[in-house]
Amino acid sequence: MRMSYTRAWGLVEAMNRDFARPLVRSAKGGAARGGAELTALGEQVLARYRHMQAASQLAAASDVRALRAKLR
């Protein structure tokens, strides 16, 4: 992703603050025991985001094709 660990966690923390409940839950414990996982709300938000992304790609597809046809 070309993003530092610190920047990525800063963004996760910002999303967790901005939503009604956290999207990501983390567990401390180092490489062997630590980790992070999406909460149920996180799964819902991710699914909605992916749906929006797919819908926007479909909506713009003909315009993208038209622009590509004008490239060298």
N, CA, C and O atoms as a Tripos MOL2 file, in Angstrom:
@<TRIPOS>MOLECULE
protein
  288   287    72     0     0
PROTEIN
NO_CHARGES

@<TRIPOS>ATOM
      1 N           0.8170   -1.2000    0.0000 N.3       1 MET1
      2 CA          0.0000    0.0000    0.0000 C.3       1 MET1
      3 C           0.8600    1.2630    0.0000 C.2       1 MET1
      4 O           0.3450    2.3720   -0.1450 O.2       1 MET1
      5 N           2.1460    1.0930    0.1600 N.am      2 ARG2
      6 CA          3.0480    2.2490    0.2200 C.3       2 ARG2
      7 C           2.6390    3.2210    1.3200 C.2       2 ARG2
      8 O           2.5810    4.4340    1.1190 O.2       2 ARG2
      9 N           2.3580    2.6540    2.4830 N.am      3 MET3
     10 CA          1.9400    3.4520    3.6280 C.3       3 MET3
     11 C           2.6360    2.8950    4.8560 C.2       3 MET3
     12 O           2.7470    1.6800    5.0220 O.2       3 MET3
     13 N           3.1000    3.7840    5.7090 N.am      4 SER4
     14 CA          3.7770    3.3310    6.9190 C.3       4 SER4
     15 C           2.7740    2.6910    7.8870 C.2       4 SER4
     16 O           1.5770    2.9740    7.8460 O.2       4 SER4
     17 N           3.2840    1.8460    8.7320 N.am      5 TYR5
     18 CA          2.4870    1.1930    9.7630 C.3       5 TYR5
     19 C           1.8030    2.2470   10.6340 C.2       5 TYR5
     20 O           0.6220    2.1290   10.9620 O.2       5 TYR5
     21 N           2.5620    3.2730   11.0010 N.am      6 THR6
     22 CA          2.0160    4.3370   11.8540 C.3       6 THR6
     23 C           0.8690    5.0750   11.1620 C.2       6 THR6
     24 O          -0.1520    5.3630   11.7850 O.2       6 THR6
     25 N           1.0370    5.3750    9.8970 N.am      7 ARG7
     26 CA         -0.0170    6.0680    9.1410 C.3       7 ARG7
     27 C          -1.2640    5.1910    9.0230 C.2       7 ARG7
     28 O          -2.3850    5.6660    9.2010 O.2       7 ARG7
     29 N          -1.0570    3.9040    8.7220 N.am      8 ALA8
     30 CA         -2.1910    2.9830    8.5830 C.3       8 ALA8
     31 C          -2.9770    2.8920    9.8910 C.2       8 ALA8
     32 O          -4.2050    2.9720    9.8820 O.2       8 ALA8
     33 N          -2.2830    2.7280   11.0040 N.am      9 TRP9
     34 CA         -2.9910    2.6380   12.2830 C.3       9 TRP9
     35 C          -3.6460    3.9520   12.6600 C.2       9 TRP9
     36 O          -4.6960    3.9590   13.3020 O.2       9 TRP9
     37 N          -3.0380    5.0670   12.2700 N.am     10 GLY10
     38 CA         -3.6720    6.3660   12.5130 C.3      10 GLY10
     39 C          -5.0030    6.4660   11.7840 C.2      10 GLY10
     40 O          -5.9730    6.9930   12.3290 O.2      10 GLY10
     41 N          -5.0550    5.9620   10.5510 N.am     11 LEU11
     42 CA         -6.3000    5.9740    9.7870 C.3      11 LEU11
     43 C          -7.3330    5.0280   10.3940 C.2      11 LEU11
     44 O          -8.5190    5.3550   10.4460 O.2      11 LEU11
     45 N          -6.8930    3.8700   10.8480 N.am     12 VAL12
     46 CA         -7.8120    2.9280   11.5070 C.3      12 VAL12
     47 C          -8.3900    3.5680   12.7650 C.2      12 VAL12
     48 O          -9.5930    3.4850   13.0130 O.2      12 VAL12
     49 N          -7.5400    4.1990   13.5480 N.am     13 GLU13
     50 CA         -8.0190    4.8470   14.7720 C.3      13 GLU13
     51 C          -9.0040    5.9720   14.4530 C.2      13 GLU13
     52 O          -9.9840    6.1580   15.1740 O.2      13 GLU13
     53 N          -8.7520    6.7200   13.3800 N.am     14 ALA14
     54 CA         -9.6710    7.7920   12.9860 C.3      14 ALA14
     55 C         -11.0260    7.2090   12.5880 C.2      14 ALA14
     56 O         -12.0640    7.7410   12.9800 O.2      14 ALA14
     57 N         -11.0290    6.1210   11.8120 N.am     15 MET15
     58 CA        -12.3050    5.4970   11.4370 C.3      15 MET15
     59 C         -13.0320    4.9780   12.6750 C.2      15 MET15
     60 O         -14.2470    5.1350   12.7980 O.2      15 MET15
     61 N         -12.2960    4.3700   13.5770 N.am     16 ASN16
     62 CA        -12.9200    3.8580   14.7990 C.3      16 ASN16
     63 C         -13.5690    4.9850   15.6010 C.2      16 ASN16
     64 O         -14.6200    4.7870   16.2100 O.2      16 ASN16
     65 N         -12.9510    6.1600   15.6040 N.am     17 ARG17
     66 CA        -13.5300    7.3110   16.3200 C.3      17 ARG17
     67 C         -14.7500    7.8660   15.5980 C.2      17 ARG17
     68 O         -15.7120    8.2950   16.2340 O.2      17 ARG17
     69 N         -14.7080    7.8580   14.2680 N.am     18 ASP18
     70 CA        -15.7510    8.5070   13.4810 C.3      18 ASP18
     71 C         -17.0490    7.7140   13.3840 C.2      18 ASP18
     72 O         -18.1180    8.2990   13.2110 O.2      18 ASP18
     73 N         -16.9700    6.4060   13.4900 N.am     19 PHE19
     74 CA        -18.1750    5.5860   13.4090 C.3      19 PHE19
     75 C         -18.7610    5.3770   14.8040 C.2      19 PHE19
     76 O         -18.0770    5.5580   15.8110 O.2      19 PHE19
     77 N         -20.0290    4.9940   14.8460 N.am     20 ALA20
     78 CA        -20.7340    4.8140   16.1200 C.3      20 ALA20
     79 C         -20.0530    3.7760   17.0160 C.2      20 ALA20
     80 O         -20.0320    3.9020   18.2400 O.2      20 ALA20
     81 N         -19.5070    2.7620   16.3780 N.am     21 ARG21
     82 CA        -18.7570    1.7100   17.0970 C.3      21 ARG21
     83 C         -17.4980    1.4200   16.2940 C.2      21 ARG21
     84 O         -17.4530    1.7290   15.1030 O.2      21 ARG21
     85 N         -16.4710    0.8330   16.9090 N.am     22 PRO22
     86 CA        -15.2240    0.5560   16.1870 C.3      22 PRO22
     87 C         -15.4330   -0.3780   14.9920 C.2      22 PRO22
     88 O         -16.2850   -1.2660   15.0140 O.2      22 PRO22
     89 N         -14.6300   -0.1500   13.9510 N.am     23 LEU23
     90 CA        -14.6410   -1.0020   12.7660 C.3      23 LEU23
     91 C         -13.5800   -2.0940   12.8600 C.2      23 LEU23
     92 O         -13.7250   -3.1680   12.2770 O.2      23 LEU23
     93 N         -12.5110   -1.8050   13.6010 N.am     24 VAL24
     94 CA        -11.3820   -2.7300   13.7460 C.3      24 VAL24
     95 C         -11.0870   -2.9120   15.2190 C.2      24 VAL24
     96 O         -11.0430   -1.9480   15.9840 O.2      24 VAL24
     97 N         -10.8900   -4.1460   15.6010 N.am     25 ARG25
     98 CA        -10.5170   -4.4950   16.9770 C.3      25 ARG25
     99 C          -9.1000   -5.0460   16.9180 C.2      25 ARG25
    100 O          -8.7920   -5.8910   16.0770 O.2      25 ARG25
    101 N          -8.2430   -4.5710   17.8070 N.am     26 SER26
    102 CA         -6.8600   -5.0540   17.8270 C.3      26 SER26
    103 C          -6.5710   -5.7480   19.1420 C.2      26 SER26
    104 O          -7.1870   -5.4720   20.1710 O.2      26 SER26
    105 N          -5.6030   -6.6660   19.0710 N.am     27 ALA27
    106 CA         -5.1570   -7.3850   20.2630 C.3      27 ALA27
    107 C          -3.6490   -7.2530   20.3500 C.2      27 ALA27
    108 O          -2.9340   -7.5570   19.3960 O.2      27 ALA27
    109 N          -3.1740   -6.8020   21.4880 N.am     28 LYS28
    110 CA         -1.7260   -6.6720   21.6940 C.3      28 LYS28
    111 C          -1.1360   -8.0360   22.0020 C.2      28 LYS28
    112 O          -1.8360   -8.9500   22.4370 O.2      28 LYS28
    113 N           0.1480   -8.1550   21.7710 N.am     29 GLY29
    114 CA          0.7940   -9.4040   22.1190 C.3      29 GLY29
    115 C           1.9420   -9.7780   21.2140 C.2      29 GLY29
    116 O           2.4550  -10.8930   21.3180 O.2      29 GLY29
    117 N           2.3630   -8.9050   20.3420 N.am     30 GLY30
    118 CA          3.4930   -9.2000   19.4860 C.3      30 GLY30
    119 C           3.1020  -10.0260   18.2840 C.2      30 GLY30
    120 O           1.9230  -10.2750   18.0340 O.2      30 GLY30
    121 N           4.1070  -10.4460   17.5470 N.am     31 ALA31
    122 CA          3.8760  -11.1460   16.2750 C.3      31 ALA31
    123 C           3.1110  -12.4480   16.4520 C.2      31 ALA31
    124 O           2.3020  -12.8060   15.5970 O.2      31 ALA31
    125 N           3.3500  -13.1530   17.5330 N.am     32 ALA32
    126 CA          2.7230  -14.4650   17.7190 C.3      32 ALA32
    127 C           1.2800  -14.3660   18.2030 C.2      32 ALA32
    128 O           0.4590  -15.2180   17.8620 O.2      32 ALA32
    129 N           0.9570  -13.3490   18.9870 N.am     33 ARG33
    130 CA         -0.3690  -13.2940   19.6040 C.3      33 ARG33
    131 C          -1.1880  -12.0710   19.2420 C.2      33 ARG33
    132 O          -2.4040  -12.0630   19.4300 O.2      33 ARG33
    133 N          -0.5470  -11.0530   18.7340 N.am     34 GLY34
    134 CA         -1.2600   -9.8270   18.4090 C.3      34 GLY34
    135 C          -1.9900   -9.9390   17.0890 C.2      34 GLY34
    136 O          -1.8860  -10.9430   16.3840 O.2      34 GLY34
    137 N          -2.7120   -8.9180   16.7720 N.am     35 GLY35
    138 CA         -3.3960   -8.9140   15.4940 C.3      35 GLY35
    139 C          -4.5520   -7.9410   15.5000 C.2      35 GLY35
    140 O          -4.7760   -7.2090   16.4630 O.2      35 GLY35
    141 N          -5.2700   -7.9530   14.4140 N.am     36 ALA36
    142 CA         -6.4310   -7.0760   14.2760 C.3      36 ALA36
    143 C          -7.4730   -7.7940   13.4480 C.2      36 ALA36
    144 O          -7.1540   -8.6360   12.6090 O.2      36 ALA36
    145 N          -8.7300   -7.4470   13.6990 N.am     37 GLU37
    146 CA         -9.8170   -8.0400   12.9250 C.3      37 GLU37
    147 C         -10.9450   -7.0350   12.8000 C.2      37 GLU37
    148 O         -11.1160   -6.1480   13.6360 O.2      37 GLU37
    149 N         -11.7090   -7.2000   11.7340 N.am     38 LEU38
    150 CA        -12.8730   -6.3520   11.5540 C.3      38 LEU38
    151 C         -13.9550   -6.7570   12.5440 C.2      38 LEU38
    152 O         -14.1460   -7.9390   12.8260 O.2      38 LEU38
    153 N         -14.6500   -5.7720   13.0600 N.am     39 THR39
    154 CA        -15.8280   -6.0370   13.8830 C.3      39 THR39
    155 C         -17.0000   -6.3070   12.9350 C.2      39 THR39
    156 O         -16.8600   -6.1940   11.7170 O.2      39 THR39
    157 N         -18.1360   -6.6580   13.4930 N.am     40 ALA40
    158 CA        -19.3310   -6.8650   12.6650 C.3      40 ALA40
    159 C         -19.6640   -5.5790   11.8980 C.2      40 ALA40
    160 O         -20.0080   -5.6330   10.7180 O.2      40 ALA40
    161 N         -19.5630   -4.4340   12.5610 N.am     41 LEU41
    162 CA        -19.8050   -3.1610   11.8830 C.3      41 LEU41
    163 C         -18.7580   -2.9310   10.8040 C.2      41 LEU41
    164 O         -19.0820   -2.4340    9.7260 O.2      41 LEU41
    165 N         -17.5230   -3.2820   11.0750 N.am     42 GLY42
    166 CA        -16.4640   -3.1500   10.0840 C.3      42 GLY42
    167 C         -16.7560   -3.9680    8.8380 C.2      42 GLY42
    168 O         -16.5110   -3.5060    7.7240 O.2      42 GLY42
    169 N         -17.2700   -5.1650    9.0110 N.am     43 GLU43
    170 CA        -17.6450   -6.0190    7.8780 C.3      43 GLU43
    171 C         -18.7610   -5.3570    7.0700 C.2      43 GLU43
    172 O         -18.7320   -5.3750    5.8400 O.2      43 GLU43
    173 N         -19.7350   -4.7790    7.7540 N.am     44 GLN44
    174 CA        -20.8480   -4.1160    7.0740 C.3      44 GLN44
    175 C         -20.3620   -2.8950    6.2870 C.2      44 GLN44
    176 O         -20.7660   -2.6860    5.1430 O.2      44 GLN44
    177 N         -19.5040   -2.1010    6.9000 N.am     45 VAL45
    178 CA        -18.9890   -0.8990    6.2410 C.3      45 VAL45
    179 C         -18.1490   -1.2860    5.0250 C.2      45 VAL45
    180 O         -18.2670   -0.6630    3.9700 O.2      45 VAL45
    181 N         -17.3050   -2.3050    5.1600 N.am     46 LEU46
    182 CA        -16.4900   -2.7600    4.0410 C.3      46 LEU46
    183 C         -17.3610   -3.2740    2.9000 C.2      46 LEU46
    184 O         -17.0950   -2.9690    1.7380 O.2      46 LEU46
    185 N         -18.3830   -4.0400    3.2120 N.am     47 ALA47
    186 CA        -19.2880   -4.5450    2.1730 C.3      47 ALA47
    187 C         -19.9870   -3.3900    1.4630 C.2      47 ALA47
    188 O         -20.1260   -3.4100    0.2400 O.2      47 ALA47
    189 N         -20.4210   -2.4010    2.2060 N.am     48 ARG48
    190 CA        -21.0920   -1.2360    1.6100 C.3      48 ARG48
    191 C         -20.1240   -0.4620    0.7290 C.2      48 ARG48
    192 O         -20.4920   -0.0220   -0.3600 O.2      48 ARG48
    193 N         -18.8850   -0.2910    1.1920 N.am     49 TYR49
    194 CA        -17.8760    0.4130    0.4060 C.3      49 TYR49
    195 C         -17.6110   -0.3190   -0.9010 C.2      49 TYR49
    196 O         -17.5610    0.3060   -1.9600 O.2      49 TYR49
    197 N         -17.4420   -1.6250   -0.8420 N.am     50 ARG50
    198 CA        -17.1860   -2.4030   -2.0590 C.3      50 ARG50
    199 C         -18.3740   -2.3300   -3.0210 C.2      50 ARG50
    200 O         -18.1830   -2.3030   -4.2370 O.2      50 ARG50
    201 N         -19.5860   -2.2970   -2.4910 N.am     51 HIS51
    202 CA        -20.7690   -2.1510   -3.3270 C.3      51 HIS51
    203 C         -20.7670   -0.7870   -4.0220 C.2      51 HIS51
    204 O         -21.0400   -0.6950   -5.2180 O.2      51 HIS51
    205 N         -20.4620    0.2570   -3.2760 N.am     52 MET52
    206 CA        -20.3880    1.6010   -3.8440 C.3      52 MET52
    207 C         -19.3060    1.6880   -4.9180 C.2      52 MET52
    208 O         -19.5030    2.3140   -5.9600 O.2      52 MET52
    209 N         -18.1750    1.0620   -4.6590 N.am     53 GLN53
    210 CA        -17.0720    1.0680   -5.6120 C.3      53 GLN53
    211 C         -17.4870    0.3810   -6.9180 C.2      53 GLN53
    212 O         -17.2350    0.9070   -8.0020 O.2      53 GLN53
    213 N         -18.1130   -0.7750   -6.8170 N.am     54 ALA54
    214 CA        -18.5560   -1.5000   -8.0100 C.3      54 ALA54
    215 C         -19.6150   -0.7000   -8.7700 C.2      54 ALA54
    216 O         -19.5780   -0.6360   -9.9990 O.2      54 ALA54
    217 N         -20.5430   -0.1000   -8.0590 N.am     55 ALA55
    218 CA        -21.5960    0.6850   -8.7010 C.3      55 ALA55
    219 C         -21.0130    1.8950   -9.4200 C.2      55 ALA55
    220 O         -21.4490    2.2250  -10.5230 O.2      55 ALA55
    221 N         -20.0380    2.5580   -8.8160 N.am     56 SER56
    222 CA        -19.4470    3.7340   -9.4610 C.3      56 SER56
    223 C         -18.6400    3.3370  -10.6950 C.2      56 SER56
    224 O         -18.6180    4.0700  -11.6840 O.2      56 SER56
    225 N         -17.9770    2.1840  -10.6400 N.am     57 GLN57
    226 CA        -17.2440    1.7110  -11.8170 C.3      57 GLN57
    227 C         -18.2000    1.4010  -12.9610 C.2      57 GLN57
    228 O         -17.9220    1.7310  -14.1140 O.2      57 GLN57
    229 N         -19.3130    0.7750  -12.6490 N.am     58 LEU58
    230 CA        -20.3200    0.4960  -13.6780 C.3      58 LEU58
    231 C         -20.8820    1.7820  -14.2700 C.2      58 LEU58
    232 O         -21.0450    1.8950  -15.4840 O.2      58 LEU58
    233 N         -21.1760    2.7450  -13.4090 N.am     59 ALA59
    234 CA        -21.7670    3.9980  -13.8660 C.3      59 ALA59
    235 C         -20.8220    4.7810  -14.7680 C.2      59 ALA59
    236 O         -21.2670    5.4750  -15.6820 O.2      59 ALA59
    237 N         -19.5300    4.6750  -14.5190 N.am     60 ALA60
    238 CA        -18.5560    5.4520  -15.2800 C.3      60 ALA60
    239 C         -17.9570    4.6880  -16.4590 C.2      60 ALA60
    240 O         -17.1810    5.2610  -17.2240 O.2      60 ALA60
    241 N         -18.2920    3.4240  -16.6220 N.am     61 ALA61
    242 CA        -17.6310    2.5760  -17.6170 C.3      61 ALA61
    243 C         -17.6990    3.1460  -19.0250 C.2      61 ALA61
    244 O         -16.6840    3.1530  -19.7220 O.2      61 ALA61
    245 N         -18.8450    3.6200  -19.4680 N.am     62 SER62
    246 CA        -18.9490    4.1290  -20.8400 C.3      62 SER62
    247 C         -18.1210    5.4040  -21.0160 C.2      62 SER62
    248 O         -17.5210    5.6040  -22.0720 O.2      62 SER62
    249 N         -18.0830    6.2520  -20.0150 N.am     63 ASP63
    250 CA        -17.2590    7.4590  -20.0920 C.3      63 ASP63
    251 C         -15.7740    7.1130  -20.1140 C.2      63 ASP63
    252 O         -15.0030    7.7310  -20.8470 O.2      63 ASP63
    253 N         -15.3790    6.1440  -19.3250 N.am     64 VAL64
    254 CA        -13.9800    5.7060  -19.3140 C.3      64 VAL64
    255 C         -13.6040    5.1590  -20.6870 C.2      64 VAL64
    256 O         -12.5360    5.4790  -21.2100 O.2      64 VAL64
    257 N         -14.4770    4.3320  -21.2780 N.am     65 ARG65
    258 CA        -14.2070    3.8000  -22.6280 C.3      65 ARG65
    259 C         -14.0840    4.9230  -23.6390 C.2      65 ARG65
    260 O         -13.1960    4.8960  -24.4900 O.2      65 ARG65
    261 N         -14.9690    5.9130  -23.5560 N.am     66 ALA66
    262 CA        -14.9230    7.0500  -24.4880 C.3      66 ALA66
    263 C         -13.6200    7.8290  -24.3490 C.2      66 ALA66
    264 O         -13.0270    8.2400  -25.3470 O.2      66 ALA66
    265 N         -13.1820    8.0290  -23.1300 N.am     67 LEU67
    266 CA        -11.9160    8.7500  -22.9250 C.3      67 LEU67
    267 C         -10.7300    7.9300  -23.4100 C.2      67 LEU67
    268 O          -9.8110    8.4750  -24.0200 O.2      67 LEU67
    269 N         -10.7400    6.6310  -23.1470 N.am     68 ARG68
    270 CA         -9.6420    5.7670  -23.6070 C.3      68 ARG68
    271 C          -9.5590    5.7370  -25.1330 C.2      68 ARG68
    272 O          -8.4680    5.6290  -25.6930 O.2      68 ARG68
    273 N         -10.6870    5.8290  -25.7940 N.am     69 ALA69
    274 CA        -10.7010    5.8090  -27.2540 C.3      69 ALA69
    275 C         -10.0150    7.0530  -27.8250 C.2      69 ALA69
    276 O          -9.6040    7.0550  -28.9860 O.2      69 ALA69
    277 N          -9.8950    8.0780  -27.0380 N.am     70 LYS70
    278 CA         -9.2690    9.3200  -27.4990 C.3      70 LYS70
    279 C          -7.7830    9.3800  -27.1810 C.2      70 LYS70
    280 O          -7.1120   10.3450  -27.5480 O.2      70 LYS70
    281 N          -7.2620    8.3660  -26.5050 N.am     71 LEU71
    282 CA         -5.8280    8.3250  -26.2010 C.3      71 LEU71
    283 C          -5.0430    7.8460  -27.4100 C.2      71 LEU71
    284 O          -5.6070    7.2110  -28.3010 O.2      71 LEU71
    285 N          -3.7820    8.1350  -27.4520 N.am     72 ARG72
    286 CA         -2.9140    7.6650  -28.5240 C.3      72 ARG72
    287 C          -2.6640    6.1940  -28.4030 C.2      72 ARG72
    288 O          -1.9500    5.6200  -29.2250 O.2      72 ARG72
@<TRIPOS>BOND
     1     1     2 1
     2     2     3 1
     3     3     4 2
     4     3     5 am
     5     5     6 1
     6     6     7 1
     7     7     8 2
     8     7     9 am
     9     9    10 1
    10    10    11 1
    11    11    12 2
    12    11    13 am
    13    13    14 1
    14    14    15 1
    15    15    16 2
    16    15    17 am
    17    17    18 1
    18    18    19 1
    19    19    20 2
    20    19    21 am
    21    21    22 1
    22    22    23 1
    23    23    24 2
    24    23    25 am
    25    25    26 1
    26    26    27 1
    27    27    28 2
    28    27    29 am
    29    29    30 1
    30    30    31 1
    31    31    32 2
    32    31    33 am
    33    33    34 1
    34    34    35 1
    35    35    36 2
    36    35    37 am
    37    37    38 1
    38    38    39 1
    39    39    40 2
    40    39    41 am
    41    41    42 1
    42    42    43 1
    43    43    44 2
    44    43    45 am
    45    45    46 1
    46    46    47 1
    47    47    48 2
    48    47    49 am
    49    49    50 1
    50    50    51 1
    51    51    52 2
    52    51    53 am
    53    53    54 1
    54    54    55 1
    55    55    56 2
    56    55    57 am
    57    57    58 1
    58    58    59 1
    59    59    60 2
    60    59    61 am
    61    61    62 1
    62    62    63 1
    63    63    64 2
    64    63    65 am
    65    65    66 1
    66    66    67 1
    67    67    68 2
    68    67    69 am
    69    69    70 1
    70    70    71 1
    71    71    72 2
    72    71    73 am
    73    73    74 1
    74    74    75 1
    75    75    76 2
    76    75    77 am
    77    77    78 1
    78    78    79 1
    79    79    80 2
    80    79    81 am
    81    81    82 1
    82    82    83 1
    83    83    84 2
    84    83    85 am
    85    85    86 1
    86    86    87 1
    87    87    88 2
    88    87    89 am
    89    89    90 1
    90    90    91 1
    91    91    92 2
    92    91    93 am
    93    93    94 1
    94    94    95 1
    95    95    96 2
    96    95    97 am
    97    97    98 1
    98    98    99 1
    99    99   100 2
   100    99   101 am
   101   101   102 1
   102   102   103 1
   103   103   104 2
   104   103   105 am
   105   105   106 1
   106   106   107 1
   107   107   108 2
   108   107   109 am
   109   109   110 1
   110   110   111 1
   111   111   112 2
   112   111   113 am
   113   113   114 1
   114   114   115 1
   115   115   116 2
   116   115   117 am
   117   117   118 1
   118   118   119 1
   119   119   120 2
   120   119   121 am
   121   121   122 1
   122   122   123 1
   123   123   124 2
   124   123   125 am
   125   125   126 1
   126   126   127 1
   127   127   128 2
   128   127   129 am
   129   129   130 1
   130   130   131 1
   131   131   132 2
   132   131   133 am
   133   133   134 1
   134   134   135 1
   135   135   136 2
   136   135   137 am
   137   137   138 1
   138   138   139 1
   139   139   140 2
   140   139   141 am
   141   141   142 1
   142   142   143 1
   143   143   144 2
   144   143   145 am
   145   145   146 1
   146   146   147 1
   147   147   148 2
   148   147   149 am
   149   149   150 1
   150   150   151 1
   151   151   152 2
   152   151   153 am
   153   153   154 1
   154   154   155 1
   155   155   156 2
   156   155   157 am
   157   157   158 1
   158   158   159 1
   159   159   160 2
   160   159   161 am
   161   161   162 1
   162   162   163 1
   163   163   164 2
   164   163   165 am
   165   165   166 1
   166   166   167 1
   167   167   168 2
   168   167   169 am
   169   169   170 1
   170   170   171 1
   171   171   172 2
   172   171   173 am
   173   173   174 1
   174   174   175 1
   175   175   176 2
   176   175   177 am
   177   177   178 1
   178   178   179 1
   179   179   180 2
   180   179   181 am
   181   181   182 1
   182   182   183 1
   183   183   184 2
   184   183   185 am
   185   185   186 1
   186   186   187 1
   187   187   188 2
   188   187   189 am
   189   189   190 1
   190   190   191 1
   191   191   192 2
   192   191   193 am
   193   193   194 1
   194   194   195 1
   195   195   196 2
   196   195   197 am
   197   197   198 1
   198   198   199 1
   199   199   200 2
   200   199   201 am
   201   201   202 1
   202   202   203 1
   203   203   204 2
   204   203   205 am
   205   205   206 1
   206   206   207 1
   207   207   208 2
   208   207   209 am
   209   209   210 1
   210   210   211 1
   211   211   212 2
   212   211   213 am
   213   213   214 1
   214   214   215 1
   215   215   216 2
   216   215   217 am
   217   217   218 1
   218   218   219 1
   219   219   220 2
   220   219   221 am
   221   221   222 1
   222   222   223 1
   223   223   224 2
   224   223   225 am
   225   225   226 1
   226   226   227 1
   227   227   228 2
   228   227   229 am
   229   229   230 1
   230   230   231 1
   231   231   232 2
   232   231   233 am
   233   233   234 1
   234   234   235 1
   235   235   236 2
   236   235   237 am
   237   237   238 1
   238   238   239 1
   239   239   240 2
   240   239   241 am
   241   241   242 1
   242   242   243 1
   243   243   244 2
   244   243   245 am
   245   245   246 1
   246   246   247 1
   247   247   248 2
   248   247   249 am
   249   249   250 1
   250   250   251 1
   251   251   252 2
   252   251   253 am
   253   253   254 1
   254   254   255 1
   255   255   256 2
   256   255   257 am
   257   257   258 1
   258   258   259 1
   259   259   260 2
   260   259   261 am
   261   261   262 1
   262   262   263 1
   263   263   264 2
   264   263   265 am
   265   265   266 1
   266   266   267 1
   267   267   268 2
   268   267   269 am
   269   269   270 1
   270   270   271 1
   271   271   272 2
   272   271   273 am
   273   273   274 1
   274   274   275 1
   275   275   276 2
   276   275   277 am
   277   277   278 1
   278   278   279 1
   279   279   280 2
   280   279   281 am
   281   281   282 1
   282   282   283 1
   283   283   284 2
   284   283   285 am
   285   285   286 1
   286   286   287 1
   287   287   288 2
@<TRIPOS>SUBSTRUCTURE
     1 MET1         2 RESIDUE 1 A MET
     2 ARG2         6 RESIDUE 1 A ARG
     3 MET3        10 RESIDUE 1 A MET
     4 SER4        14 RESIDUE 1 A SER
     5 TYR5        18 RESIDUE 1 A TYR
     6 THR6        22 RESIDUE 1 A THR
     7 ARG7        26 RESIDUE 1 A ARG
     8 ALA8        30 RESIDUE 1 A ALA
     9 TRP9        34 RESIDUE 1 A TRP
    10 GLY10       38 RESIDUE 1 A GLY
    11 LEU11       42 RESIDUE 1 A LEU
    12 VAL12       46 RESIDUE 1 A VAL
    13 GLU13       50 RESIDUE 1 A GLU
    14 ALA14       54 RESIDUE 1 A ALA
    15 MET15       58 RESIDUE 1 A MET
    16 ASN16       62 RESIDUE 1 A ASN
    17 ARG17       66 RESIDUE 1 A ARG
    18 ASP18       70 RESIDUE 1 A ASP
    19 PHE19       74 RESIDUE 1 A PHE
    20 ALA20       78 RESIDUE 1 A ALA
    21 ARG21       82 RESIDUE 1 A ARG
    22 PRO22       86 RESIDUE 1 A PRO
    23 LEU23       90 RESIDUE 1 A LEU
    24 VAL24       94 RESIDUE 1 A VAL
    25 ARG25       98 RESIDUE 1 A ARG
    26 SER26      102 RESIDUE 1 A SER
    27 ALA27      106 RESIDUE 1 A ALA
    28 LYS28      110 RESIDUE 1 A LYS
    29 GLY29      114 RESIDUE 1 A GLY
    30 GLY30      118 RESIDUE 1 A GLY
    31 ALA31      122 RESIDUE 1 A ALA
    32 ALA32      126 RESIDUE 1 A ALA
    33 ARG33      130 RESIDUE 1 A ARG
    34 GLY34      134 RESIDUE 1 A GLY
    35 GLY35      138 RESIDUE 1 A GLY
    36 ALA36      142 RESIDUE 1 A ALA
    37 GLU37      146 RESIDUE 1 A GLU
    38 LEU38      150 RESIDUE 1 A LEU
    39 THR39      154 RESIDUE 1 A THR
    40 ALA40      158 RESIDUE 1 A ALA
    41 LEU41      162 RESIDUE 1 A LEU
    42 GLY42      166 RESIDUE 1 A GLY
    43 GLU43      170 RESIDUE 1 A GLU
    44 GLN44      174 RESIDUE 1 A GLN
    45 VAL45      178 RESIDUE 1 A VAL
    46 LEU46      182 RESIDUE 1 A LEU
    47 ALA47      186 RESIDUE 1 A ALA
    48 ARG48      190 RESIDUE 1 A ARG
    49 TYR49      194 RESIDUE 1 A TYR
    50 ARG50      198 RESIDUE 1 A ARG
    51 HIS51      202 RESIDUE 1 A HIS
    52 MET52      206 RESIDUE 1 A MET
    53 GLN53      210 RESIDUE 1 A GLN
    54 ALA54      214 RESIDUE 1 A ALA
    55 ALA55      218 RESIDUE 1 A ALA
    56 SER56      222 RESIDUE 1 A SER
    57 GLN57      226 RESIDUE 1 A GLN
    58 LEU58      230 RESIDUE 1 A LEU
    59 ALA59      234 RESIDUE 1 A ALA
    60 ALA60      238 RESIDUE 1 A ALA
    61 ALA61      242 RESIDUE 1 A ALA
    62 SER62      246 RESIDUE 1 A SER
    63 ASP63      250 RESIDUE 1 A ASP
    64 VAL64      254 RESIDUE 1 A VAL
    65 ARG65      258 RESIDUE 1 A ARG
    66 ALA66      262 RESIDUE 1 A ALA
    67 LEU67      266 RESIDUE 1 A LEU
    68 ARG68      270 RESIDUE 1 A ARG
    69 ALA69      274 RESIDUE 1 A ALA
    70 LYS70      278 RESIDUE 1 A LYS
    71 LEU71      282 RESIDUE 1 A LEU
    72 ARG72      286 RESIDUE 1 A ARG
